[in-house]
Amino acid sequence: MKRLAVAVVLAGLPGVAPAQPPSAELQTLKVQGNVYLITGAGGNIAVQTGNQGVLVVDTGVAAMADKVVAAIRKLSDKPIQYVINTHVHADHTGGNEAVRKAGLTYVGANVTGNLTDAGVGAQVYAQDNVLKRMSAPSGVQTGVPFGAWPTETFLSGRKQLFFNGEPIEIIHQPAAHTDGDSLVLFRRSDVVVSGDIFVTTSFPFIDLDRGGNIQGEADALNNLMEIAIPGVQDEGGTYIIPGHGRISDQPDLLEYRDMVTIIRDRVQASIKKGMTLEEAKAAGLTRDYDGRYGAKSGFGTGEMFVEAIYKSLIKKK
């Protein structure tokens, strides 16, 4: 399997600095079933196609939105009816407005006659905390345009759809990478989209300012482990589209989950020993994983991961 990697780009969110830019050209790869992967637009994008239309999970950065729409059109000329956001970060939601406008919503009766814009644009689904963080509290200016906001949100643990003959589940994972993370499971295709709960390119980025927490991250990875089923001799089976990086399966996820758990426990032990944050960061707690998961700078470095774990555990006390 071709191993694909994309840059982590969080441009456009207050307090989050951009890393290296997205690719100039997009790449498209069939995952399995009716699900495809588009890379190169920031965060990974999943596309489900079928007779009813197109469903898109995450939309990349705003600057690549036109290319994303063009890539989707190469997969299907059916209408884009649904967009799902796995979380709030702009490398996964920046293209919302353009992708939404390229689609449509089917409405019944005389709704379109009474409301001329009722069928304009696809529906955008996300957990309610995504909308809250995009729209900002009353009296606070938001940097996210109204057209990029989710149009449909859910408060309970999951939202279920049936589209293109396939059951689809949007499953909220509280306080993991952020407080609005969702896993998206395509049950017939046997593909799950993890957002930035799981990446193959770096250590996790726990966004403490947006409700992320190390224990929620570990819980979410365990939940993802329960969904993913390995194939023969642990190859294939359920495929996982990470927030960044290559298509993975359950053994890849197992390695990542174990790494997160081990480093969390090491940081917890350092706190019990009375170590300060700076002492914990200097203790080499990620050293044996740095070669595999350590980003060179910015989000996903071992030092940043240790700091997020430390602050999560101290706050929990």
C-alpha positions, -999 to 999 in steps of 0.1 A, spaced: 0 0 0 13 34 -9 21 54 22 8 89 20 16 117 44 3 152 46 13 183 66 -4 193 98 -19 227 90 -39 246 116 -39 280 100 -68 303 107 -75 293 143 -68 319 170 -38 309 191 -27 281 166 2 288 143 4 272 109 30 245 101 42 238 66 16 245 38 -5 219 21 6 202 -11 2 220 -45 -15 189 -59 -40 166 -44 -38 128 -45 -69 105 -45 -68 68 -35 -96 43 -31 -97 29 4 -124 2 1 -161 -1 -5 -175 32 -15 -149 53 3 -120 73 -11 -92 93 5 -80 128 -8 -47 140 6 -27 172 1 -53 198 13 -42 200 49 -60 173 69 -71 140 52 -105 141 34 -127 111 31 -153 109 3 -182 84 0 -199 80 -34 -230 62 -46 -262 65 -65 -277 90 -41 -248 114 -42 -216 123 -23 -207 126 14 -175 143 24 -157 140 58 -136 171 65 -127 196 38 -91 207 42 -78 242 44 -97 271 27 -69 278 2 -73 243 -13 -111 243 -14 -115 247 -52 -91 219 -59 -109 197 -33 -142 203 -51 -125 195 -84 -111 162 -70 -145 152 -57 -160 159 -91 -135 135 -106 -149 108 -83 -186 115 -89 -208 140 -108 -236 133 -83 -246 161 -59 -226 167 -27 -253 163 -1 -235 159 32 -203 172 48 -192 159 82 -165 176 104 -145 154 127 -135 185 148 -131 223 146 -95 229 134 -92 248 102 -71 222 84 -102 200 85 -130 227 82 -114 255 62 -130 243 30 -165 239 45 -180 269 28 -168 261 -7 -176 224 -5 -211 231 10 -219 257 -17 -209 231 -44 -236 208 -31 -273 208 -24 -299 197 0 -330 178 -12 -362 192 4 -398 181 0 -432 196 -6 -432 233 -14 -403 242 8 -381 254 -21 -410 275 -34 -414 292 0 -378 294 9 -356 300 -22 -324 291 -4 -337 260 13 -320 236 -11 -288 256 -16 -257 239 -3 -250 206 13 -258 200 50 -228 202 73 -229 179 103 -207 181 135 -209 176 172 -224 207 189 -191 218 204 -177 224 169 -204 249 162 -199 266 195 -162 271 189 -167 283 153 -195 307 162 -178 320 194 -197 333 225 -220 362 223 -201 395 219 -169 378 208 -157 381 172 -152 349 154 -127 345 125 -147 317 109 -172 328 82 -209 320 88 -210 298 56 -184 274 71 -204 267 103 -222 234 107 -258 235 97 -268 204 117 -253 194 151 -260 166 176 -257 166 214 -260 129 222 -232 103 218 -238 97 181 -256 107 150 -267 80 125 -273 84 87 -282 60 59 -268 72 26 -258 54 -6 -272 22 8 -247 23 38 -252 30 75 -230 58 87 -223 66 123 -208 99 137 -196 90 172 -186 118 196 -154 113 216 -156 138 245 -125 157 255 -99 139 233 -79 159 207 -106 186 213 -140 186 230 -158 182 196 -141 152 181 -161 125 163 -152 92 147 -171 86 114 -178 49 107 -189 36 73 -203 3 83 -207 -15 50 -174 -2 35 -157 -11 69 -138 22 70 -136 46 100 -123 82 98 -106 92 130 -98 129 126 -68 140 146 -75 115 174 -52 92 155 -24 104 131 5 85 117 29 115 113 35 126 149 27 124 185 -9 134 193 -17 171 195 -39 176 226 -55 210 222 -60 219 258 -74 253 249 -103 237 230 -112 211 256 -87 183 247 -74 160 275 -50 131 276 -74 107 293 -101 115 267 -75 109 240 -67 75 255 -104 66 258 -110 76 222 -82 54 210 -96 25 230 -130 31 215 -115 32 180 -97 -1 189 -131 -17 196 -145 -6 162 -115 -17 141 -113 -54 133 -81 -68 119 -81 -90 88 -63 -123 81 -30 -124 99 -36 -89 112 -35 -74 77 -64 -53 63 -98 -57 78 -112 -24 90 -93 5 74 -87 37 93 -83 71 77 -62 92 102 -63 129 105 -29 131 89 -8 104 73 -13 70 56 -43 46 56 -39 23 86 -54 -8 100 -59 -21 136 -23 -32 143 -11 4 133 -37 18 157 -26 -7 185 10 5 183 -1 41 185 -26 35 214 1 17 234 26 45 228 1 71 241 -7 49 271 29 43 280 40 79 277 9 90 297 19 66 325 55 78 325 44 114 329 20 104 357 50 87 374 71 118 370 44 139 387 42 115 416 79 119 420 74 156 424 90 166 390 82 200 376 70 204 340 104 214 328 120 185 346 95 161 330 101 176 295 139 172 300 136 136 313 134 120 278 101 103 284 94 100 247 130 91 236 122 55 225 93 68 203 108 100 189 123 83 158 88 70 149 64 97 160 84 128 169 78 159 147 108 180 142 90 212 153 56 226 161 27 204 168 34 168 175 68 171 190 76 149 220 82 179 242 48 194 233 31 160 239 47 156 274 36 192 283 0 185 272 -1 153 292 14 169 323 -10 198 322 -40 175 317 -30 153 347 -23 183 369 -56 199 360 -74 166 368 -61 168 403 
